[in-house]
Amino acid sequence: MSAAVFLDRDGTLIDELGYLADPDALRLFPGAADAVAAWNRAGLPVVLVTNQSGVARGLLDEASLARVHARLAGLLGRSGARLDLILHCPHHPTEGEPPFRRACSCRKPEPGMLLEAAERLGIDLGASWLVGDAERDLEAGRRAGVRRLLLVATGKGIAADARLRERGVDDYELVADLAAAAERVLAGSSG
């Protein structure tokens, strides 16, 4: 079993654009591809775990989401970076129509996507890292047994950090962006 990096999408890896259905609108954050490539070179599997309730809400379909993720993979590939697995939750507990309108175990903060990735790729959750910009990202990591949690200051990160600190939550580290997260993960994985 190996450690991995679990990575949120919107606000962490790419610009937060709401319910992204147009692949051409996708924009990687500066340094994001280099961060993923650094993890790849270090032999750390990189797993994208993303809530995509726009599917349940009828704002995009699974085919559109697949095109967005294909463009993401292409942009990363230009920098020699790759995602080892992309998992998404298309559900919402109160919006849309069945089968997408339902409470599920995969919608963050639930740990389902992380647990699925661990099973499929042989990941040691306790030795892994979770990088996200929202409280629900960190909570999904906690529930899955990931102890090394990084909150990026991009996307919703600054506001999430303020709320967490106000509640006295301090089991995570705040980093500037994905490039800083890559440095922290690589330093922590080698020590």
Secondary structure, DSSP 8 states (H G I E B T S, - for coil): -B--EEE--BTTTB---SS---GGG--B-TTHHHHHHHHHHTT--EEEEEE-TTTTTTSS-HHHHHHHHHHHHHHHHTTT---SEEEEE--BSSSS-TTTBS--SSSTTS-HHHHHHHHHHTB-GGG-EEEESSHHHHHHHHHHT--EEEEESTTTHHHHHHHHHHTT--SSEEESSHHHHHHHHHHHHH-
